[in-house]
Amino acid sequence: MSNRRIYSKKSQFKKYLGIFLFLVVIGAVAFLYLSPMFEQNKPTITFKDKQFWNLKTPLILELSDDTGLEHYSVTYHSKGQEIILNTKVLQKDKKTAKIRIYPPVLNQFNKQAHGKLKIEVNDISKWNFLNGNTTTKTYDIFIDSTPPTAQVIANTYAIRRGGSAVVVVKVKDLNLKKAYISFNKKLKFKLTPFYEEDYYAALIAWDVNIKEFKRVNLVAVDEANNITKVKIPLYIRPLKNKKSTLKVSDKFINKASVEVLKHMHEAIPNDQAEIFIKVNKGVRAQNVNFLRELGLTKMNYNMVDSFKIKPFKRLSGSRQVGNFADERTYVYDGKVIDHAWHLGIDWASIKHADIFTSNAGSVIFKDYLGIYGNAIVIDHGLGLASLYAHTSSSTVEVGDEVKAGQKIANTGATGAVFGDHLHFGIMIQGIEVNPKEWMDKQWIKTRITNILDDAKELIDK
């Protein structure tokens, strides 16, 4: 064999060896970068950048990683002091962890201190020379174990089921997060800044659907979740209401109930009773919830110095055909099929009678609303709104500012009704209450405006 041939074979061997080694390197690099074992994404820490701590309740820390968490540690630092709060090796297959961080034991002179929380977490990746990926973050911690100051300044003496009241309170805290009025722990009423800094007023309602009165509280919560609760003293008055039994006809179902479902693009059941129930129970519940949300999100809760409201007037030349809190039982084909409260006053006059406002306000809703048909809602401030339902036409749009005595619409028969009339409602933060209270000049004076005026005098002292 010639030297040239031997040299050629060696040259080819080196060439193939080089290609092989190159492919091995490329494969190794690809394996390092593409294999889940060597993923390079660092663990994620979910925690507030600025945290307040009351040293009573634990802080919540959330960790996550693409491949799995291995270890974490939490250390508190303050004034040269270092305290390990939590450290743990996790299960290999755990990709998320929700951890409670319990407070350190601090002496009384250090409880208003500013400290830092250092959080370090490793994953199970083999990247970084088999040490895995590490995320380390430091967060500001403010120790606050002092609850907010909260007191009741003035309030309406008594409240009736289905009725309204007003409350004026003082709430103060350097780190106040929220404050509200709680009714039976079921309803929350927003506070409106009133007259001076740290003072608030709220109209509240005893929803007619809540049978038992338990307790009304002023609740104040700061950023550290310190909570102050103060009872609002209220005497209670029973509900005086009417009970009615109404016969449901096929004519009403085919004309009113079906039309409501069609307008709302809802499926129409085959059974007549089911059609009525779907509207009277299901659609009604949707509408009530919508009005509540409207009251909480679209009404104006900006600072008020005073609250002037005139008694709301009855539809001119009308007769009353429906009462507030009428407890209605519906009968179809000789059987009881449903029950519902009537939450407003119905007035009937001539067909397409003019509707005028009694008080100035801002239009926050004008649209079709299920059982209410074409409806208008006007915000009068401090959580008070008026509702005009079943209208045939209107002269206002959302965002319009209306004056007292201004024409806004005409009566009609839209929605779940058979004849032309106006459903007039008064709402407190989206909850329908007894309109007759707000049609009574003396009631408004003694239960609302006098309370607000008395509160202002107390604030000025």
C-alpha positions as CSV (number, residue, x, y, z in Angstrom):
1,M,0.0,0.0,0.0
2,S,1.4,3.3,-1.1
3,N,2.1,6.2,1.3
4,R,-0.3,8.3,-0.6
5,R,-3.2,5.8,-0.1
6,I,-2.4,5.6,3.7
7,Y,-2.4,9.4,3.9
8,S,-5.7,9.6,2.1
9,K,-7.4,7.1,4.5
10,K,-6.0,9.0,7.5
11,S,-7.2,12.2,6.1
12,Q,-10.7,10.8,5.5
13,F,-10.7,9.4,9.1
14,K,-9.8,12.7,10.6
15,K,-12.5,14.3,8.4
16,Y,-15.2,11.9,9.6
17,L,-13.9,12.1,13.2
18,G,-14.2,15.9,13.0
19,I,-17.7,15.7,11.7
20,F,-18.6,13.2,14.4
21,L,-17.1,15.4,17.2
22,F,-18.8,18.4,15.7
23,L,-22.2,16.7,15.7
24,V,-21.6,15.4,19.3
25,V,-20.8,19.0,20.4
26,I,-23.9,20.3,18.5
27,G,-26.0,17.6,20.1
28,A,-24.6,18.3,23.5
29,V,-25.3,22.0,23.2
30,A,-28.7,21.3,21.8
31,F,-29.4,18.9,24.7
32,L,-28.2,21.5,27.2
33,Y,-30.4,24.2,25.7
34,L,-33.5,22.1,24.8
35,S,-33.7,19.5,27.5
36,P,-36.1,20.3,30.4
37,M,-33.3,19.2,32.7
38,F,-31.3,22.2,31.8
39,E,-34.0,24.9,31.4
40,Q,-32.8,28.4,32.1
41,N,-35.9,30.2,33.3
42,K,-35.7,31.5,36.8
43,P,-38.4,30.8,39.3
44,T,-41.1,33.4,39.7
45,I,-42.0,35.1,43.0
46,T,-45.4,36.7,43.4
47,F,-45.4,39.2,46.3
48,K,-46.3,42.9,46.7
49,D,-43.4,45.3,46.3
50,K,-44.5,47.2,49.3
51,Q,-46.1,45.2,52.1
52,F,-47.7,46.2,55.4
53,W,-47.7,43.7,58.2
54,N,-49.8,43.7,61.4
55,L,-47.6,41.0,63.0
56,K,-50.8,39.0,63.6
57,T,-51.7,37.4,60.3
58,P,-49.3,35.6,57.9
59,L,-48.3,37.1,54.6
60,I,-49.0,35.1,51.5
61,L,-46.1,34.2,49.2
62,E,-46.5,32.4,45.8
63,L,-43.7,30.7,44.0
64,S,-43.7,29.0,40.6
65,D,-41.3,27.4,38.1
66,D,-41.5,25.7,34.7
67,T,-39.8,22.5,35.8
68,G,-40.1,22.4,39.6
69,L,-39.2,24.1,42.8
70,E,-36.5,22.8,45.0
71,H,-35.8,25.1,47.9
72,Y,-36.8,28.5,49.2
73,S,-35.9,30.7,52.2
74,V,-37.4,33.9,53.7
75,T,-35.4,36.2,55.9
76,Y,-36.5,39.4,57.7
77,H,-33.9,42.2,58.1
78,S,-34.4,45.3,60.3
79,K,-31.9,47.5,62.1
80,G,-29.1,45.0,61.8
81,Q,-31.3,42.2,62.9
82,E,-31.7,39.1,60.7
83,I,-34.4,36.6,61.4
84,I,-35.0,33.5,59.3
85,L,-38.8,33.2,59.0
86,N,-39.1,30.2,56.7
87,T,-36.8,27.8,54.8
88,K,-37.8,24.5,53.2
89,V,-36.8,21.9,50.6
90,L,-39.8,21.2,48.4
91,Q,-40.9,18.0,46.6
92,K,-39.1,17.6,43.2
93,D,-42.3,17.6,41.1
94,K,-43.9,20.7,42.7
95,K,-44.2,23.6,40.2
96,T,-46.2,26.0,42.4
97,A,-46.3,26.7,46.1
98,K,-48.4,29.0,48.2
99,I,-46.6,29.8,51.4
100,R,-47.7,31.5,54.6
101,I,-45.0,33.7,56.1
102,Y,-45.6,34.0,59.9
103,P,-44.4,37.2,61.6
104,P,-41.2,37.5,63.5
105,V,-41.2,38.1,67.3
106,L,-40.3,41.8,67.7
107,N,-40.0,43.8,70.8
108,Q,-42.5,46.7,71.4
109,F,-40.0,49.4,70.4
110,N,-39.6,47.9,67.0
111,K,-43.2,47.3,66.0
112,Q,-43.5,50.5,63.9
113,A,-40.2,49.7,62.1
114,H,-39.5,49.5,58.5
115,G,-37.8,46.3,57.5
116,K,-37.0,44.2,54.5
117,L,-38.0,40.7,53.5
118,K,-35.4,38.7,51.4
119,I,-36.8,35.8,49.5
120,E,-34.6,33.3,47.7
121,V,-35.9,30.4,45.6
122,N,-34.1,27.7,43.6
123,D,-35.5,25.3,41.0
124,I,-34.6,21.7,40.1
125,S,-32.9,22.5,36.8
126,K,-29.4,21.2,36.2
127,W,-28.4,24.5,34.6
128,N,-25.6,26.6,36.1
129,F,-23.3,23.7,36.7
130,L,-26.0,21.5,38.2
131,N,-26.9,24.3,40.8
132,G,-30.2,25.3,39.1
133,N,-31.7,28.7,38.6
134,T,-32.0,31.1,41.5
135,T,-34.2,34.1,42.0
136,T,-33.5,36.5,44.9
137,K,-35.7,39.5,45.6
138,T,-35.9,42.0,48.5
139,Y,-39.2,43.7,49.5
140,D,-40.0,46.6,51.7
141,I,-42.0,45.6,54.8
142,F,-43.8,48.2,57.0
143,I,-44.8,47.0,60.5
144,D,-48.2,48.4,61.5
145,S,-50.2,46.9,64.3
146,T,-52.4,49.9,65.1
147,P,-56.0,49.5,63.8
148,P,-57.8,52.5,62.1
149,T,-59.7,55.1,64.2
150,A,-63.4,54.8,63.4
151,Q,-66.4,56.4,65.0
152,V,-70.1,57.1,64.3
153,I,-70.8,60.9,64.3
154,A,-74.6,60.8,63.6
155,N,-77.2,58.5,62.1
156,T,-80.9,58.1,61.5
157,Y,-82.7,57.0,64.6
158,A,-84.5,54.0,63.1
159,I,-84.8,52.0,59.8
160,R,-87.7,50.1,58.4
161,R,-87.4,46.9,56.4
162,G,-87.4,48.1,52.8
163,G,-86.4,51.6,53.9
164,S,-83.5,53.9,54.1
165,A,-81.3,55.7,56.6
166,V,-78.2,58.0,56.6
167,V,-74.9,57.6,58.6
168,V,-72.1,60.0,59.1
169,V,-68.8,58.6,60.3
170,K,-65.1,59.5,60.9
171,V,-62.4,57.1,59.7
172,K,-58.7,57.9,60.0
173,D,-55.5,55.9,59.3
174,L,-52.2,56.7,57.7
175,N,-52.5,53.5,55.6
176,L,-56.3,53.2,55.2
177,K,-57.2,50.6,52.6
178,K,-61.0,50.6,52.7
179,A,-64.0,51.6,54.8
180,Y,-67.6,50.8,54.3
181,I,-71.0,50.1,56.1
182,S,-71.8,46.5,56.5
183,F,-75.5,45.3,56.8
184,N,-75.8,41.8,58.4
185,K,-72.4,41.0,56.8
186,K,-74.4,40.6,53.5
187,L,-74.5,44.0,52.0
188,K,-71.7,46.6,51.8
189,F,-72.4,50.3,51.3
190,K,-69.8,52.7,50.0
191,L,-68.8,55.8,51.9
192,T,-68.9,59.3,50.3
193,P,-66.3,61.9,51.6
194,F,-68.3,64.4,53.5
195,Y,-67.7,68.0,54.5
196,E,-64.2,67.7,56.1
197,E,-61.2,65.4,55.6
198,D,-61.6,62.0,57.3
199,Y,-65.4,62.3,57.5
200,Y,-67.8,60.3,55.4
201,A,-71.5,59.9,54.8
202,A,-73.6,57.1,53.4
203,L,-77.2,56.4,52.6
204,I,-77.9,52.7,53.6
205,A,-80.8,50.4,52.8
206,W,-82.5,47.5,54.5
207,D,-83.1,45.3,51.5
208,V,-86.7,44.0,51.6
209,N,-85.3,40.5,50.7
210,I,-83.4,40.4,54.1
211,K,-86.0,39.4,56.6
212,E,-84.0,39.5,59.8
213,F,-82.1,42.6,61.0
214,K,-78.9,41.6,62.8
215,R,-76.3,44.3,62.9
216,V,-75.0,47.3,60.9
217,N,-71.3,48.1,61.3
218,L,-68.9,50.7,60.2
219,V,-65.8,48.7,59.0
220,A,-62.4,50.2,58.5
221,V,-59.4,48.2,57.2
222,D,-55.8,49.4,56.8
223,E,-53.1,48.1,54.4
224,A,-51.8,45.8,57.2
225,N,-55.3,44.3,57.5
226,N,-55.9,45.7,60.9
227,I,-59.7,45.9,61.3
228,T,-61.9,48.2,63.3
229,K,-65.7,47.5,63.6
230,V,-68.1,50.0,65.2
231,K,-71.8,49.2,65.7
232,I,-74.2,51.7,64.2
233,P,-77.1,52.1,66.6
234,L,-80.4,51.7,64.8
235,Y,-83.9,50.9,66.1
236,I,-85.8,48.7,63.7
237,R,-89.3,49.1,62.3
238,P,-91.4,46.2,60.9
239,L,-92.5,46.1,57.2
240,K,-96.1,46.8,56.5
241,N,-96.8,45.3,53.2
242,K,-99.6,43.9,51.0
243,K,-99.8,40.3,49.8
244,S,-101.4,39.7,46.4
245,T,-102.3,36.7,44.3
246,L,-102.1,37.2,40.6
247,K,-103.5,34.9,37.9
248,V,-101.1,34.5,35.0
249,S,-102.8,34.1,31.6
250,D,-101.5,32.6,28.3
251,K,-102.2,36.0,26.8
252,F,-99.8,37.7,29.2
253,I,-97.1,35.0,28.7
254,N,-97.3,35.1,24.9
255,K,-97.3,38.9,24.7
256,A,-95.1,40.0,27.6
257,S,-92.9,37.1,28.8
258,V,-92.0,35.9,25.3
259,E,-91.3,39.4,24.1
260,V,-88.8,39.9,27.0
261,L,-87.0,36.7,26.2
262,K,-86.9,37.6,22.5
263,H,-85.5,41.1,23.2
264,M,-82.8,39.6,25.4
265,H,-82.0,36.8,22.9
266,E,-82.8,34.1,25.4
267,A,-84.1,30.6,24.5
268,I,-87.9,30.3,24.9
269,P,-89.0,27.1,26.8
270,N,-91.8,25.0,25.3
271,D,-93.9,25.0,28.5
272,Q,-96.0,28.1,29.2
273,A,-95.4,28.1,33.0
274,E,-91.6,27.7,32.4
275,I,-91.6,30.7,30.1
276,F,-93.2,32.8,32.8
277,I,-90.9,31.5,35.5
278,K,-87.8,32.1,33.4
279,V,-88.7,35.8,33.1
280,N,-90.2,36.4,36.5
281,K,-87.4,34.6,38.4
282,G,-84.4,34.3,36.2
283,V,-84.5,37.6,34.2
284,R,-85.7,39.5,37.3
285,A,-82.7,38.3,39.3
286,Q,-80.4,39.4,36.5
287,N,-82.0,42.8,36.4
288,V,-81.8,43.3,40.2
289,N,-78.1,42.3,40.1
290,F,-77.5,44.7,37.2
291,L,-79.0,47.6,39.1
292,R,-77.0,46.8,42.1
293,E,-73.8,46.8,40.1
294,L,-74.9,50.0,38.3
295,G,-75.3,51.7,41.7
296,L,-71.9,50.7,42.9
297,T,-69.9,51.4,39.7
298,K,-71.6,54.2,37.8
299,M,-72.9,56.5,40.6
300,N,-71.0,59.6,41.8
301,Y,-69.3,59.2,45.2
302,N,-67.2,62.3,45.1
303,M,-66.9,64.7,48.1
304,V,-70.2,66.4,49.2
305,D,-70.7,69.4,51.5
306,S,-74.4,69.2,51.7
307,F,-77.3,67.1,50.3
308,K,-80.5,68.9,49.2
309,I,-83.3,66.7,47.9
310,K,-86.9,67.6,47.3
311,P,-89.8,65.1,47.8
312,F,-90.3,63.0,44.7
313,K,-93.7,63.6,43.0
314,R,-96.3,61.2,41.8
315,L,-96.9,60.9,38.1
316,S,-99.3,63.7,37.3
317,G,-103.0,62.7,37.0
318,S,-102.3,59.1,37.8
319,R,-103.8,56.4,40.0
320,Q,-101.7,53.9,41.9
321,V,-101.9,50.4,40.6
322,G,-99.0,48.7,42.3
323,N,-97.4,49.1,45.8
324,F,-93.8,48.8,47.0
325,A,-93.1,45.5,48.7
326,D,-96.2,43.9,47.4
327,E,-95.5,40.2,48.0
328,R,-97.0,38.6,45.0
329,T,-98.0,35.0,44.4
330,Y,-98.4,33.9,40.8
331,V,-101.0,31.3,39.8
332,Y,-101.2,29.6,36.4
333,D,-103.8,27.0,35.5
334,G,-104.9,26.8,39.1
335,K,-101.4,26.1,40.5
336,V,-98.9,28.4,42.3
337,I,-95.8,28.7,40.0
338,D,-93.8,31.6,41.5
339,H,-93.4,34.3,44.1
340,A,-91.8,37.8,43.8
341,W,-91.5,41.2,45.5
342,H,-92.7,44.2,43.6
343,L,-90.0,46.7,44.3
344,G,-91.5,50.1,43.3
345,I,-94.7,52.0,42.8
346,D,-96.8,51.6,39.7
347,W,-98.7,54.7,38.4
348,A,-101.2,54.6,35.5
349,S,-102.4,57.6,33.7
350,I,-103.3,58.3,30.0
351,K,-101.4,56.4,27.4
352,H,-97.9,57.7,26.8
353,A,-98.2,60.2,29.7
354,D,-95.3,62.7,30.1
355,I,-92.8,61.8,32.9
356,F,-91.0,64.7,34.7
357,T,-88.1,64.6,37.1
358,S,-88.6,65.8,40.7
359,N,-84.9,66.4,41.4
360,A,-81.8,67.3,39.4
361,G,-79.3,64.6,38.6
362,S,-77.2,62.8,36.0
363,V,-78.5,60.1,33.7
364,I,-76.4,56.9,34.3
365,F,-78.6,54.4,32.4
366,K,-81.0,54.4,29.5
367,D,-81.6,51.1,27.8
368,Y,-83.8,48.0,27.7
369,L,-83.6,46.1,31.0
370,G,-85.6,42.9,30.9
371,I,-88.7,43.0,33.1
372,Y,-88.4,46.8,33.4
373,G,-88.5,47.3,29.7
374,N,-87.1,50.6,28.5
375,A,-85.7,52.2,31.6
376,I,-83.9,55.3,32.8
377,V,-81.8,55.7,36.0
378,I,-80.9,59.2,37.3
379,D,-78.2,59.7,39.9
380,H,-79.0,62.3,42.5
381,G,-75.8,62.0,44.6
382,L,-74.8,60.3,47.9
383,G,-75.9,56.9,46.5
384,L,-79.5,58.0,45.8
385,A,-81.0,57.3,42.3
386,S,-84.5,57.3,40.8
387,L,-85.7,54.6,38.3
388,Y,-88.3,55.1,35.6
389,A,-89.4,51.8,33.9
390,H,-91.6,50.6,31.0
391,T,-91.2,53.8,29.1
392,S,-92.3,54.1,25.5
393,S,-89.9,57.0,24.5
394,S,-87.3,59.2,26.2
395,T,-85.7,62.6,25.7
396,V,-82.4,62.0,27.5
397,E,-79.2,60.1,27.0
398,V,-76.6,58.7,29.4
399,G,-74.4,61.5,30.6
400,D,-77.1,64.2,30.4
401,E,-77.5,66.5,33.4
402,V,-81.3,66.9,34.0
403,K,-83.0,69.7,36.0
404,A,-85.9,69.3,38.5
405,G,-89.2,69.5,36.5
406,Q,-87.6,68.4,33.2
407,K,-89.5,66.0,30.9
408,I,-87.4,62.8,30.5
409,A,-89.8,60.2,28.9
410,N,-93.3,59.0,28.3
411,T,-95.0,56.0,29.9
412,G,-95.4,52.8,28.0
413,A,-95.9,49.0,28.2
414,T,-92.4,47.7,27.5
415,G,-91.0,44.8,29.5
416,A,-92.9,42.3,31.6
417,V,-96.2,44.3,31.8
418,F,-99.5,44.2,29.9
419,G,-100.7,47.8,30.2
420,D,-99.2,51.3,29.9
421,H,-97.9,52.6,33.2
422,L,-94.8,53.9,35.0
423,H,-92.9,51.8,37.4
424,F,-91.2,54.4,39.7
425,G,-88.4,53.2,41.9
426,I,-85.9,54.8,44.4
427,M,-82.6,53.1,44.8
428,I,-79.9,53.3,47.4
429,Q,-76.6,52.2,45.8
430,G,-78.6,50.1,43.4
431,I,-81.0,48.6,45.9
432,E,-84.7,49.5,45.5
433,V,-86.2,50.9,48.6
434,N,-89.6,52.3,49.6
435,P,-90.3,55.4,47.4
436,K,-92.9,56.7,49.8
437,E,-90.2,57.7,52.3
438,W,-88.6,59.8,49.6
439,M,-92.0,61.4,48.7
440,D,-92.5,62.6,52.2
441,K,-91.1,66.1,53.0
442,Q,-91.1,65.6,56.7
443,W,-89.5,62.2,56.5
444,I,-86.6,63.6,54.4
445,K,-86.1,66.4,56.8
446,T,-86.1,64.4,60.0
447,R,-84.4,61.2,58.8
448,I,-81.9,62.6,56.3
449,T,-81.1,66.3,56.0
450,N,-81.4,67.1,59.8
451,I,-78.9,64.2,60.5
452,L,-76.4,65.6,58.0
453,D,-76.8,69.2,59.4
454,D,-76.3,67.9,62.9
455,A,-73.2,66.0,61.9
456,K,-71.7,69.2,60.4
457,E,-72.2,71.1,63.7
458,L,-70.5,68.3,65.6
459,I,-67.6,68.3,63.1
460,D,-67.2,72.0,63.5
461,K,-66.9,71.8,67.3
